[in-house]
Amino acid sequence: MNIEEYRALNSLDKIAVTKHTRIRLKERGIHMNDIIMAISNGEIIKEYADDKPLPSCMILGKSMEDRPMHLVISRDREFIYLITAYFPDNEQWEDDFKTRKER
């Protein structure tokens, strides 16, 4: 997976979001502009090659307010599919927000 492939599709009309995901975004205070920004400035930190129906990945990027964000997304030739997005918790993630803390 290559972040540039996601960036090539990175626009409001090319990001598919389910009703469930929209509800979660609203609960978390995340706007679609945050999603676009995080894809624009982010990096792939984990790949889920075996996900179905499409392989997916986790991106660490920054929101419009410069907050670290995690996105899990997949794509085909036409769309990015937003699976989830959240602001990572300092208690669960190391300072780099790329590594989950050991429990």
Secondary structure, DSSP 8 states (H G I E B T S, - for coil): --HHHHHHT-SGGGEEE-HHHHHHHHHHT--HHHHHHHHHH-EEEEEETT-SSS-EEEEEEE-TTS-EEEEEEEE-SS-EEEEEEE---TTTB-TTSSSB---
